[in-house]
């Protein structure tokens, strides 16, 4: 069990480093896409360095006001 916890911790630390290198923690503008991309990059961890580039688009269908 300890080995799994150590591997998971290292995996997430590498993911945080990858997100920081991509600049996801800079700036005050936060939106659905930026938050989602940050979380997915952290979860992907070392896969980011193997070419995985997770991206999420948040384009919700919002009803338009009546005219």
C-alpha positions in Angstrom: 0.0 0.0 0.0 2.8 2.4 0.8 4.4 1.9 -2.6 1.1 2.8 -4.3 0.8 6.0 -2.2 4.4 7.0 -3.1 3.8 6.4 -6.8 0.5 8.4 -6.7 2.2 11.2 -4.9 5.0 11.4 -7.4 2.6 11.2 -10.3 0.6 14.2 -9.0 3.8 16.2 -8.2 5.0 15.6 -11.8 1.5 16.7 -13.0 1.7 19.9 -10.9 5.2 20.7 -12.4 3.8 20.1 -15.9 0.9 22.5 -15.3 3.2 25.1 -13.8 5.5 24.9 -16.9 2.5 25.5 -19.1 1.6 28.6 -17.1 -1.8 27.4 -15.8 -1.2 28.9 -12.4 -0.5 32.5 -13.7 -3.0 35.2 -14.0 -6.3 36.0 -12.3 -8.6 35.0 -15.2 -10.2 31.8 -14.3 -12.8 30.0 -16.4 -14.1 26.5 -17.0 -11.6 25.7 -19.7 -8.5 26.9 -17.8 -9.6 25.1 -14.6 -10.4 21.9 -16.5 -7.1 21.9 -18.4 -5.2 22.5 -15.2 -6.9 19.6 -13.4 -6.5 17.2 -16.4 -2.9 18.1 -16.8 -2.2 17.3 -13.2 -4.1 14.0 -13.4 -2.2 13.0 -16.6 1.1 13.5 -14.7 4.1 12.0 -16.5 2.1 11.4 -19.6 2.4 15.1 -20.3 6.1 14.5 -21.0 5.3 11.7 -23.5 3.3 14.1 -25.7 -0.1 13.9 -24.1 -1.7 17.3 -24.3 -5.1 17.1 -22.6 -7.4 20.0 -23.4 -11.1 20.7 -22.5 -13.4 23.0 -24.3 -16.2 24.6 -22.3 -18.8 26.0 -24.7 -22.1 25.5 -23.0 -25.2 26.0 -25.0 -26.6 29.1 -23.3 -30.1 30.2 -24.2 -30.3 33.6 -25.8 -32.6 36.2 -24.4 -35.9 36.7 -26.3 -36.2 39.8 -28.5 
